Amino acid sequence: MILRLCAASLRRRGGQLALVFLAVAIAAATCAGLAAFAGRSRERLREDLAAFGPNLLVRPAPGGVTRLDPASVETVRGVAGVELASGIVELEAEENPSGRRLFAADAAIAGLHPNWRLEPRWPAAGERALGAALPAEPGAGRVTTGEPALDRAVFISLHDLPPGVEGVDRIEARAAPPRPAFPEALRGRAP
């Protein structure tokens, strides 16, 4: 008896029933589409943020030492959430015996700046690369950064720093969210 009443009710309100099924189908399709979009969006956002380069910069505290201890690079790499880190030394032309701007880093710098073009790779110990604006030299690689000052620099490994240069000027890193908590030894304090 109840079954016959339900069937009769459904026959009398067939148009309303079709609209209910259509609304449920649209809602389900919208939810499925948004879930798929959200998954792709997170990955795309991660790729886009990586293309911007490093999102974390560690420098010596103001008024303190002028350079960081090279061991600080490994300390930063060990912080939870840090994906890549590289120590960097930049010497202006007047500070460098070669008379050219010098940019020294380790190979991780290539991962931190994915828009840089390296030919054939980041210089290893004993090698060097020249910025894209400098004339080519036999045996030297090429680095194109898109930054005019760096495209006129000489790029070397941190292992080949000129005599008297100790430590790194800064550490560039890429950290994934949430923001990492740094060890007390690396936190800068103003004097």
Kinemage of the C-alpha trace (Angstrom):
@kinemage 1
@onewidth
@group {chain A} dominant
@subgroup {mainchain}
@vectorlist {calphas} color= white
{ca met a 1} P 0.000 0.000 0.000
{ca ile a 2} L 2.737 2.505 0.916
{ca leu a 3} L 4.625 1.520 -2.199
{ca arg a 4} L 1.564 2.283 -4.380
{ca leu a 5} L 1.135 5.693 -2.701
{ca cys a 6} L 4.832 6.587 -3.327
{ca ala a 7} L 4.607 5.480 -6.962
{ca ala a 8} L 1.421 7.537 -7.509
{ca ser a 9} L 3.033 10.578 -5.865
{ca leu a 10} L 6.101 10.275 -8.071
{ca arg a 11} L 3.924 10.041 -11.230
{ca arg a 12} L 2.014 13.204 -10.302
{ca arg a 13} L 5.220 15.183 -9.544
{ca gly a 14} L 7.475 13.847 -12.298
{ca gly a 15} L 8.722 17.289 -13.308
{ca gln a 16} L 9.738 18.130 -9.757
{ca leu a 17} L 11.525 14.798 -9.399
{ca ala a 18} L 13.517 15.424 -12.588
{ca leu a 19} L 14.558 18.853 -11.260
{ca val a 20} L 15.694 17.302 -7.945
{ca phe a 21} L 17.803 14.688 -9.789
{ca leu a 22} L 19.245 17.392 -12.054
{ca ala a 23} L 20.145 19.607 -9.059
{ca val a 24} L 21.858 16.703 -7.279
{ca ala a 25} L 23.781 15.771 -10.446
{ca ile a 26} L 24.939 19.371 -10.967
{ca ala a 27} L 26.030 19.668 -7.330
{ca ala a 28} L 27.944 16.364 -7.477
{ca ala a 29} L 29.662 17.305 -10.744
{ca thr a 30} L 30.591 20.739 -9.352
{ca cys a 31} L 32.088 19.209 -6.194
{ca ala a 32} L 34.087 16.663 -8.209
{ca gly a 33} L 35.359 19.375 -10.564
{ca leu a 34} L 36.369 21.681 -7.708
{ca ala a 35} L 38.202 18.847 -5.923
{ca ala a 36} L 40.184 18.043 -9.071
{ca phe a 37} L 40.901 21.741 -9.657
{ca ala a 38} L 42.107 22.198 -6.063
{ca gly a 39} L 44.553 19.308 -6.399
{ca arg a 40} L 46.004 20.677 -9.638
{ca ser a 41} L 46.023 24.220 -8.267
{ca arg a 42} L 48.176 23.299 -5.262
{ca glu a 43} L 50.770 21.636 -7.472
{ca arg a 44} L 50.700 24.505 -9.961
{ca leu a 45} L 51.091 27.057 -7.163
{ca arg a 46} L 54.074 25.126 -5.800
{ca glu a 47} L 55.705 25.131 -9.268
{ca asp a 48} L 54.994 28.840 -9.750
{ca leu a 49} L 56.467 29.746 -6.363
{ca ala a 50} L 59.584 27.669 -7.092
{ca ala a 51} L 60.070 29.636 -10.323
{ca phe a 52} L 60.358 32.851 -8.295
{ca gly a 53} L 63.526 31.536 -6.660
{ca pro a 54} L 64.478 31.534 -2.991
{ca asn a 55} L 61.891 32.610 -0.460
{ca leu a 56} L 64.201 32.785 2.538
{ca leu a 57} L 67.325 34.868 3.055
{ca val a 58} L 69.717 34.497 6.008
{ca arg a 59} L 72.184 37.342 6.599
{ca pro a 60} L 74.508 38.213 9.465
{ca ala a 61} L 72.915 40.244 12.243
{ca pro a 62} L 73.350 44.007 11.844
{ca gly a 63} L 76.353 45.281 13.782
{ca gly a 64} L 77.767 41.767 14.134
{ca val a 65} L 80.125 39.743 11.998
{ca thr a 66} L 80.229 40.631 8.315
{ca arg a 67} L 80.033 37.035 7.086
{ca leu a 68} L 78.336 33.872 8.266
{ca asp a 69} L 80.272 30.752 9.192
{ca pro a 70} L 80.174 28.306 6.231
{ca ala a 71} L 78.769 25.642 8.598
{ca ser a 72} L 75.614 27.803 8.817
{ca val a 73} L 74.644 26.603 5.330
{ca glu a 74} L 74.409 23.013 6.593
{ca thr a 75} L 72.490 24.220 9.650
{ca val a 76} L 69.925 25.939 7.424
{ca arg a 77} L 69.685 22.837 5.204
{ca gly a 78} L 68.903 20.811 8.320
{ca val a 79} L 65.927 22.981 9.323
{ca ala a 80} L 62.621 21.181 8.849
{ca gly a 81} L 60.816 22.494 5.772
{ca val a 82} L 63.911 23.806 3.979
{ca glu a 83} L 64.081 22.206 0.539
{ca leu a 84} L 67.268 23.841 -0.834
{ca ala a 85} L 69.916 26.194 0.527
{ca ser a 86} L 73.113 27.693 -0.834
{ca gly a 87} L 75.756 29.911 0.697
{ca ile a 88} L 76.699 32.917 -1.453
{ca val a 89} L 79.687 35.237 -1.584
{ca glu a 90} L 79.563 38.307 -3.828
{ca leu a 91} L 82.642 40.451 -4.318
{ca glu a 92} L 82.543 43.693 -6.235
{ca ala a 93} L 85.187 44.278 -8.922
{ca glu a 94} L 87.370 46.349 -6.588
{ca glu a 95} L 87.344 43.598 -3.921
{ca asn a 96} L 88.362 40.863 -6.353
{ca pro a 97} L 91.905 40.366 -7.697
{ca ser a 98} L 90.526 39.639 -11.198
{ca gly a 99} L 88.931 43.093 -11.348
{ca arg a 100} L 85.497 41.623 -12.181
{ca arg a 101} L 82.472 41.106 -10.017
{ca leu a 102} L 82.628 37.628 -8.484
{ca phe a 103} L 79.663 35.427 -7.549
{ca ala a 104} L 80.486 32.251 -5.622
{ca ala a 105} L 77.971 29.598 -4.570
{ca asp a 106} L 77.549 25.843 -4.512
{ca ala a 107} L 75.592 23.811 -7.065
{ca ala a 108} L 72.330 24.133 -5.072
{ca ile a 109} L 72.042 27.703 -6.379
{ca ala a 110} L 70.906 26.320 -9.740
{ca gly a 111} L 67.849 24.758 -8.074
{ca leu a 112} L 67.086 27.988 -6.223
{ca his a 113} L 67.081 30.010 -9.442
{ca pro a 114} L 65.381 27.778 -12.029
{ca asn a 115} L 65.159 30.667 -14.516
{ca trp a 116} L 68.936 30.938 -14.756
{ca arg a 117} L 70.444 29.181 -17.757
{ca leu a 118} L 73.648 27.310 -17.009
{ca glu a 119} L 75.855 26.021 -19.778
{ca pro a 120} L 76.827 23.272 -19.164
{ca arg a 121} L 76.318 23.323 -15.335
{ca trp a 122} L 77.257 25.231 -12.191
{ca pro a 123} L 81.079 25.458 -11.940
{ca ala a 124} L 82.750 22.773 -9.824
{ca ala a 125} L 85.976 23.397 -7.879
{ca gly a 126} L 88.634 24.692 -10.274
{ca glu a 127} L 86.103 25.742 -12.932
{ca arg a 128} L 84.438 29.035 -13.676
{ca ala a 129} L 81.581 30.391 -15.734
{ca leu a 130} L 81.094 33.835 -17.194
{ca gly a 131} L 77.961 35.929 -17.182
{ca ala a 132} L 76.118 36.248 -20.479
{ca ala a 133} L 77.286 39.873 -20.983
{ca leu a 134} L 81.000 38.957 -20.799
{ca pro a 135} L 82.983 37.777 -23.823
{ca ala a 136} L 83.283 33.991 -24.082
{ca glu a 137} L 86.539 32.339 -23.025
{ca pro a 138} L 87.705 28.813 -23.843
{ca gly a 139} L 86.886 26.336 -21.101
{ca ala a 140} L 84.565 28.682 -19.215
{ca gly a 141} L 80.881 27.943 -18.853
{ca arg a 142} L 78.084 30.481 -19.310
{ca val a 143} L 75.456 31.747 -16.906
{ca thr a 144} L 72.479 33.817 -18.016
{ca thr a 145} L 70.575 35.279 -15.077
{ca gly a 146} L 68.572 38.076 -16.654
{ca glu a 147} L 70.008 40.498 -14.064
{ca pro a 148} L 72.397 42.976 -15.733
{ca ala a 149} L 74.861 43.128 -12.826
{ca leu a 150} L 75.090 39.347 -12.526
{ca asp a 151} L 75.303 38.840 -16.271
{ca arg a 152} L 78.619 40.770 -16.061
{ca ala a 153} L 79.981 38.610 -13.205
{ca val a 154} L 82.357 35.659 -12.989
{ca phe a 155} L 80.765 32.601 -11.330
{ca ile a 156} L 82.833 30.149 -9.286
{ca ser a 157} L 82.409 27.407 -6.719
{ca leu a 158} L 82.562 28.347 -3.025
{ca his a 159} L 85.694 26.165 -2.885
{ca asp a 160} L 87.603 28.653 -5.083
{ca leu a 161} L 87.236 31.865 -3.069
{ca pro a 162} L 90.159 34.322 -3.227
{ca pro a 163} L 92.601 34.204 -0.286
{ca gly a 164} L 91.375 36.072 2.780
{ca val a 165} L 87.667 35.595 2.067
{ca glu a 166} L 86.186 33.565 4.917
{ca gly a 167} L 82.523 32.649 5.340
{ca val a 168} L 79.480 33.500 3.232
{ca asp a 169} L 77.714 36.841 2.719
{ca arg a 170} L 74.271 35.298 2.844
{ca ile a 171} L 72.365 32.049 2.570
{ca glu a 172} L 69.516 31.784 0.082
{ca ala a 173} L 67.009 29.014 0.700
{ca arg a 174} L 63.626 27.753 -0.378
{ca ala a 175} L 61.380 26.669 2.439
{ca ala a 176} L 58.058 24.951 2.062
{ca pro a 177} L 55.147 26.150 4.206
{ca pro a 178} L 54.767 26.256 7.163
{ca arg a 179} L 57.635 28.600 7.898
{ca pro a 180} L 60.574 26.827 9.509
{ca ala a 181} L 61.705 27.562 13.043
{ca phe a 182} L 65.360 28.502 13.066
{ca pro a 183} L 67.828 27.387 15.714
{ca glu a 184} L 68.670 30.047 18.270
{ca ala a 185} L 72.236 30.341 16.914
{ca leu a 186} L 70.953 31.668 13.534
{ca arg a 187} L 68.402 34.175 14.804
{ca gly a 188} L 69.582 37.706 14.225
{ca arg a 189} L 69.395 40.214 17.016
{ca ala a 190} L 69.884 43.922 16.601
{ca pro a 191} L 72.485 45.374 18.995
